[in-house]
Amino acid sequence: MVSGGPAASVPGRDGTAIHSAGNNDVECGVLPAAEGVARVTVAGWIKKDSAGSTVYLGNHGDNTDGFHISPNGDGEVYFAVAAPGGSPPGWWEAAGYSLDDAQWHHYVLVFDGTQSSNEMRLKGYVDGQQVDLDFVGTIPSSTPGGNQTWYLLRSVFADYTVDDVRVYDRPLGSAEVERLYLTTGGNSGEGCTAPQGNEGALFYNTRCGVMQYCDGASWIGIGKALDGPTCCPNVGDQCSDGTYYAGAIGGTDVYVSAAAHETTTTWNNGTANYTSTGFTSTTDGPGNTAGLVALADAGAPYEAAMYCDGLSAHGYDDWYLPAIAELDLIWNAGNPTGNVAEQSGYNYWSSSESNAQNAMMFGFSNGVADDDLKDDPMEWGRLIRCVRR
């Protein structure tokens, strides 16, 4: 419903967008998928008409029932989940991230009230990347209820434009958020971020003590081919080339690709033509991967192994599908490396076969290894993260 006058249809980030035209609101009514629920994701593109203004996407509510994304006039972006029946100002039981301009940005609020800590219950993403949040109060275990009205536009505060707003009835993982950003108008990778730079740009990373150049998508440490990745002496560190150091297995260091290179696929060719491959090693990911790629049996091509074998990222092309023990290495005793998806229901394929029908997989929500059918559909949350030695 539109109130206070018509909203304008304007060119957006992904097709046509809606822009406020004076004192009007665009109401969605009550959204059951976001009312009093324990798990939900809200995503959308927002462009303020001017910096210093405050805008909202979601349920603005009053002091105790707000649930929204708000690029605020104070220079912060608030990802707000108010405690039902909480003390005013409940909507400030939120998390803030500093950003204030009049450019298009993609915002995602991921809420999982089944988790125990603020950091796990509420995550914020800006332009496809998870951001560090400053929490105030305790994030509740469910969103506010009470049949609250949801808004695409609330121009009583300021004029702005919104595009491609989505509500999911589950928490999206980091790889899904990044894919959503890229497929709805985000930067396709032609250029680097943190810091911003075009392909061919150079800068000196003072934290790592290394010169880096932009290869069009990632910052690459110069000289790494001779010296190896730098700036990652500790397990979990992000290296100068953008990879993550997972530790050593068999005396050899293992590095994890960034979330931007994560994908989802079946383990085999997606059919029930189950075949025993013989590649059951729990530690030899390179050997398993090479063997699976070379097979031409009824289960081939083995999509998970093929993806990693063909990956070119961070300046390397020697990636492979990790064996189950290497995924346990990434688990890092409950402090996972490389921003892997930690939500319940998401599992990462390993290159370790369990039997003719099943392959082993690993869940980072609980650190448990399991197995499942090799043709499990991608919709069931079967993820791929490649590693190298």
C-alpha positions as CSV (number, residue, x, y, z in Angstrom):
1,M,0.0,0.0,0.0
2,V,1.2,3.5,-0.8
3,S,0.2,6.4,1.5
4,G,0.8,10.1,1.3
5,G,1.1,10.3,-2.5
6,P,2.6,8.2,-5.3
7,A,6.0,6.6,-5.2
8,A,8.1,7.0,-8.3
9,S,9.4,4.1,-10.5
10,V,13.1,4.9,-11.3
11,P,16.1,3.0,-12.7
12,G,17.5,0.9,-9.9
13,R,20.5,-1.2,-9.1
14,D,18.9,-4.3,-10.6
15,G,16.2,-3.2,-13.0
16,T,13.5,-0.8,-11.8
17,A,13.5,0.6,-8.2
18,I,11.0,2.5,-6.1
19,H,11.8,6.1,-5.0
20,S,9.9,8.1,-2.4
21,A,8.4,11.3,-3.9
22,G,7.7,13.6,-1.0
23,N,5.8,12.6,2.1
24,N,4.8,9.0,1.2
25,D,5.2,5.5,2.5
26,V,5.2,2.1,0.8
27,E,3.7,-0.5,3.2
28,C,3.9,-4.2,2.8
29,G,1.5,-5.0,5.6
30,V,2.4,-7.7,8.1
31,L,5.0,-10.3,7.0
32,P,4.4,-13.6,8.8
33,A,7.9,-14.8,7.8
34,A,9.4,-12.0,10.0
35,E,6.9,-11.9,12.9
36,G,8.0,-13.5,16.1
37,V,10.4,-15.9,14.4
38,A,13.7,-17.3,15.5
39,R,15.4,-17.3,12.0
40,V,15.1,-14.8,9.2
41,T,17.1,-12.8,6.6
42,V,16.2,-9.4,5.2
43,A,18.1,-8.1,2.2
44,G,17.8,-5.1,-0.1
45,W,19.5,-2.3,-2.0
46,I,19.2,1.2,-0.5
47,K,20.3,4.6,-1.9
48,K,19.8,7.7,0.2
49,D,19.1,11.0,-1.6
50,S,21.6,12.7,0.6
51,A,24.2,11.8,3.2
52,G,23.2,12.7,6.8
53,S,19.7,11.4,6.4
54,T,18.0,8.5,8.2
55,V,16.1,5.8,6.3
56,Y,14.5,2.5,7.1
57,L,13.8,-0.9,5.5
58,G,11.6,-3.1,7.6
59,N,9.5,-2.6,10.7
60,H,10.4,0.7,12.3
61,G,8.0,0.1,15.2
62,D,8.2,2.0,18.4
63,N,10.7,1.8,21.3
64,T,10.2,-1.9,21.9
65,D,9.3,-3.6,18.6
66,G,11.6,-2.4,15.9
67,F,13.2,-4.9,13.4
68,H,14.9,-3.2,10.5
69,I,17.9,-2.1,8.6
70,S,18.6,1.7,9.0
71,P,21.3,3.7,7.3
72,N,21.2,6.5,9.9
73,G,21.9,10.2,9.8
74,D,24.5,9.8,12.6
75,G,26.8,8.0,10.2
76,E,26.0,4.5,11.4
77,V,24.0,1.6,9.8
78,Y,21.8,-0.1,12.4
79,F,20.8,-3.7,12.1
80,A,18.0,-3.7,14.7
81,V,16.2,-6.5,16.4
82,A,14.4,-5.2,19.5
83,A,13.6,-7.4,22.4
84,P,9.9,-8.1,22.6
85,G,8.5,-6.2,25.6
86,G,12.0,-4.8,26.3
87,S,12.7,-1.5,27.9
88,P,12.9,1.6,25.7
89,P,14.6,2.3,23.5
90,G,14.3,-1.3,22.5
91,W,15.3,-0.7,18.9
92,W,18.8,0.3,20.0
93,E,19.3,-3.3,21.1
94,A,21.0,-3.4,17.7
95,A,24.4,-3.4,16.0
96,G,26.0,-0.5,14.3
97,Y,28.4,-0.2,11.4
98,S,29.9,3.2,10.2
99,L,28.8,4.3,6.7
100,D,27.0,7.4,5.5
101,D,26.8,8.5,1.8
102,A,24.4,8.9,-1.1
103,Q,25.5,5.8,-3.0
104,W,23.8,2.4,-3.7
105,H,24.6,-0.2,-1.0
106,H,23.4,-3.7,-0.5
107,Y,22.4,-4.4,3.1
108,V,21.6,-7.8,4.6
109,L,20.5,-8.6,8.1
110,V,20.9,-12.2,9.1
111,F,19.1,-13.3,12.3
112,D,19.4,-16.7,14.0
113,G,17.9,-16.5,17.5
114,T,18.7,-20.2,18.1
115,Q,22.4,-19.2,18.6
116,S,23.7,-18.2,22.0
117,S,25.8,-15.1,21.5
118,N,25.1,-11.6,20.0
119,E,27.7,-12.2,17.3
120,M,26.0,-15.5,16.2
121,R,22.4,-14.3,16.6
122,L,22.8,-11.1,14.5
123,K,25.1,-10.6,11.5
124,G,25.2,-7.6,9.2
125,Y,26.5,-7.5,5.6
126,V,27.2,-4.5,3.4
127,D,27.9,-4.9,-0.3
128,G,28.3,-8.7,0.0
129,Q,30.8,-8.7,2.9
130,Q,30.2,-9.3,6.6
131,V,30.9,-6.2,8.7
132,D,32.1,-5.9,12.3
133,L,29.2,-4.8,14.6
134,D,29.2,-2.9,17.8
135,F,26.4,-4.5,19.9
136,V,24.3,-2.7,22.5
137,G,22.2,-4.8,24.9
138,T,21.3,-8.5,24.3
139,I,20.0,-9.6,20.9
140,P,16.8,-11.5,21.6
141,S,15.9,-15.1,20.6
142,S,13.1,-14.0,18.3
143,T,12.0,-11.0,16.3
144,P,9.2,-8.8,17.6
145,G,5.6,-9.9,17.0
146,G,2.4,-8.0,17.3
147,N,1.4,-7.7,13.6
148,Q,3.8,-4.9,12.9
149,T,3.7,-3.1,9.5
150,W,6.6,-3.5,7.2
151,Y,7.8,-0.6,5.1
152,L,9.8,-0.6,1.8
153,L,9.8,3.3,2.0
154,R,9.3,5.5,5.1
155,S,9.8,9.0,3.6
156,V,8.5,10.7,6.7
157,F,12.2,10.6,7.6
158,A,13.9,11.3,4.3
159,D,13.7,10.5,0.5
160,Y,15.5,7.5,-0.7
161,T,15.4,4.6,-3.2
162,V,15.1,0.8,-2.6
163,D,15.5,-2.1,-5.0
164,D,15.4,-5.9,-4.9
165,V,14.1,-6.3,-1.3
166,R,14.0,-9.9,-0.2
167,V,12.9,-11.8,3.0
168,Y,14.1,-15.4,3.6
169,D,12.7,-17.7,6.3
170,R,16.2,-18.8,7.2
171,P,19.6,-17.3,7.9
172,L,21.7,-17.0,4.8
173,G,25.4,-18.0,4.9
174,S,28.2,-15.7,3.9
175,A,28.7,-17.3,0.5
176,E,24.9,-16.9,-0.3
177,V,25.0,-13.3,0.8
178,E,27.9,-12.6,-1.5
179,R,26.3,-14.4,-4.4
180,L,23.0,-12.4,-3.8
181,Y,25.0,-9.2,-3.9
182,L,26.8,-10.1,-7.2
183,T,23.6,-11.4,-8.9
184,T,21.5,-8.3,-8.1
185,G,23.8,-5.6,-9.3
186,G,26.9,-5.8,-7.2
187,N,30.5,-5.3,-8.3
188,S,31.3,-8.3,-10.5
189,G,34.9,-8.5,-9.2
190,E,36.5,-6.0,-11.6
191,G,38.5,-4.2,-8.9
192,C,39.6,-4.9,-5.3
193,T,38.2,-3.9,-2.0
194,A,39.7,-3.2,1.5
195,P,41.2,-1.0,0.2
196,Q,39.5,0.0,-3.1
197,G,41.6,-0.4,-6.2
198,N,41.4,-1.0,-9.9
199,E,43.2,-3.9,-11.6
200,G,46.9,-3.2,-11.7
201,A,46.9,-0.8,-8.7
202,L,49.7,-1.1,-6.2
203,F,49.8,-0.4,-2.4
204,Y,52.1,-1.2,0.5
205,N,50.4,-3.2,3.2
206,T,52.0,-1.8,6.3
207,R,50.3,-4.4,8.6
208,C,51.8,-7.3,6.6
209,G,55.0,-5.5,5.4
210,V,54.5,-6.5,1.8
211,M,53.7,-4.8,-1.6
212,Q,50.5,-5.9,-3.1
213,Y,48.8,-5.5,-6.5
214,C,45.2,-5.8,-7.6
215,D,44.7,-8.7,-10.0
216,G,41.1,-7.5,-10.8
217,A,39.5,-9.2,-7.8
218,S,42.0,-9.7,-5.0
219,W,45.1,-8.1,-3.5
220,I,48.1,-10.3,-4.3
221,G,51.4,-10.1,-2.4
222,I,54.3,-9.5,-4.7
223,G,57.0,-12.1,-4.3
224,K,54.7,-14.7,-2.7
225,A,55.7,-17.3,-5.4
226,L,59.2,-17.3,-3.8
227,D,58.4,-16.6,-0.2
228,G,54.9,-18.1,0.2
229,P,52.0,-16.2,1.7
230,T,52.9,-13.6,4.3
231,C,51.2,-11.9,7.3
232,C,49.6,-15.1,8.6
233,P,51.8,-16.7,11.2
234,N,48.9,-17.8,13.3
235,V,46.1,-20.2,12.6
236,G,43.0,-18.2,11.4
237,D,45.0,-15.3,10.1
238,Q,44.2,-13.9,6.7
239,C,47.3,-13.8,4.5
240,S,48.6,-11.0,2.3
241,D,47.3,-12.9,-0.8
242,G,43.7,-13.1,0.6
243,T,43.9,-16.8,1.7
244,Y,43.5,-18.0,5.3
245,Y,46.0,-20.1,7.2
246,A,44.4,-23.2,8.5
247,G,47.5,-24.8,10.1
248,A,49.5,-27.8,9.0
249,I,48.7,-31.4,8.2
250,G,51.4,-34.0,7.7
251,G,53.9,-31.2,8.3
252,T,52.6,-29.1,5.3
253,D,50.8,-25.8,5.7
254,V,47.2,-25.6,4.4
255,Y,45.6,-22.4,3.1
256,V,41.8,-21.8,2.6
257,S,40.3,-19.8,-0.2
258,A,38.2,-16.8,0.6
259,A,34.3,-17.0,0.8
260,A,34.1,-15.2,-2.6
261,H,35.3,-18.5,-4.2
262,E,32.8,-20.7,-2.4
263,T,30.1,-22.6,-4.3
264,T,27.5,-25.3,-3.9
265,T,27.2,-28.5,-5.9
266,T,26.6,-32.2,-5.7
267,W,29.6,-34.5,-5.0
268,N,29.1,-36.6,-8.1
269,N,27.4,-35.8,-11.4
270,G,24.0,-35.4,-9.7
271,T,22.7,-38.8,-10.6
272,A,22.0,-42.0,-8.6
273,N,24.7,-43.9,-10.6
274,Y,26.6,-44.6,-7.4
275,T,30.1,-46.1,-7.9
276,S,32.9,-46.9,-5.5
277,T,35.8,-44.6,-6.5
278,G,38.3,-46.0,-4.0
279,F,39.4,-42.5,-2.9
280,T,38.7,-42.8,0.8
281,S,41.8,-41.1,2.3
282,T,40.8,-38.8,5.2
283,T,44.1,-36.8,4.9
284,D,45.2,-36.8,1.3
285,G,43.0,-34.1,-0.3
286,P,45.3,-33.6,-3.3
287,G,45.4,-37.3,-4.1
288,N,41.6,-37.7,-3.7
289,T,40.9,-34.7,-5.9
290,A,43.3,-35.7,-8.7
291,G,41.9,-39.2,-8.7
292,L,38.3,-38.1,-8.8
293,V,38.9,-35.7,-11.7
294,A,40.5,-38.4,-13.8
295,L,37.6,-40.9,-13.4
296,A,35.2,-41.6,-16.3
297,D,32.8,-43.9,-14.5
298,A,29.0,-43.7,-14.1
299,G,29.3,-41.1,-11.4
300,A,31.6,-38.8,-13.3
301,P,32.2,-35.9,-13.6
302,Y,32.7,-35.5,-9.9
303,E,31.5,-31.9,-9.7
304,A,32.9,-31.0,-6.2
305,A,36.4,-32.1,-7.1
306,M,36.2,-30.7,-10.6
307,Y,35.3,-27.2,-9.2
308,C,38.4,-27.0,-7.0
309,D,40.7,-28.6,-9.5
310,G,39.7,-25.9,-12.0
311,L,39.7,-22.9,-9.6
312,S,42.0,-20.0,-10.2
313,A,42.1,-17.7,-7.2
314,H,44.4,-15.5,-5.2
315,G,47.1,-15.9,-7.9
316,Y,47.1,-19.8,-7.7
317,D,45.6,-22.6,-9.7
318,D,46.6,-25.6,-7.5
319,W,43.5,-25.8,-5.4
320,Y,41.9,-29.1,-4.4
321,L,38.8,-30.4,-2.5
322,P,39.9,-30.9,1.1
323,A,39.9,-34.4,2.7
324,I,37.7,-34.7,5.8
325,A,40.7,-34.3,8.2
326,E,41.5,-31.0,6.4
327,L,38.0,-29.7,7.0
328,D,38.5,-30.6,10.7
329,L,41.7,-28.6,10.6
330,I,39.6,-25.6,9.3
331,W,37.2,-26.2,12.2
332,N,40.1,-25.2,14.5
333,A,38.6,-26.5,17.7
334,G,35.5,-24.5,17.4
335,N,36.9,-21.3,16.0
336,P,36.5,-21.9,12.2
337,T,38.9,-20.4,9.7
338,G,38.0,-18.4,6.6
339,N,34.5,-17.2,7.3
340,V,32.9,-20.6,6.5
341,A,29.2,-21.0,7.0
342,E,28.5,-22.0,10.6
343,Q,24.7,-22.2,10.4
344,S,23.0,-25.4,11.3
345,G,22.0,-27.4,8.2
346,Y,25.0,-26.3,6.1
347,N,27.7,-28.9,5.4
348,Y,30.9,-28.8,3.3
349,W,31.8,-31.7,1.0
350,S,35.1,-33.4,1.5
351,S,37.0,-35.4,-1.1
352,S,36.9,-38.5,1.2
353,E,34.5,-41.1,0.0
354,S,32.6,-43.1,2.6
355,N,31.2,-45.9,0.5
356,A,29.7,-46.4,-3.0
357,Q,26.7,-44.2,-2.2
358,N,28.0,-41.7,0.2
359,A,30.8,-39.1,0.6
360,M,31.9,-37.5,3.9
361,M,31.0,-33.9,4.8
362,F,31.6,-31.6,7.7
363,G,29.3,-29.2,9.6
364,F,30.9,-26.1,11.1
365,S,27.9,-25.4,13.3
366,N,29.0,-28.2,15.6
367,G,32.3,-29.6,14.2
368,V,30.7,-33.0,13.3
369,A,31.8,-35.1,10.3
370,D,29.0,-37.1,8.7
371,D,28.3,-38.6,5.3
372,D,25.4,-38.3,2.8
373,L,24.4,-39.4,-0.7
374,K,26.8,-38.2,-3.4
375,D,23.9,-36.7,-5.5
376,D,22.5,-34.6,-2.6
377,P,21.0,-31.5,-4.3
378,M,22.6,-28.2,-3.9
379,E,19.4,-26.9,-2.3
380,W,20.2,-29.0,0.7
381,G,23.1,-26.7,1.7
382,R,26.1,-28.7,0.4
383,L,28.9,-26.3,0.1
384,I,32.4,-26.4,-1.5
385,R,35.5,-24.5,-0.1
386,C,38.8,-25.2,-1.8
387,V,42.2,-25.4,-0.1
388,R,45.8,-25.6,-1.2
389,R,49.1,-26.6,0.3
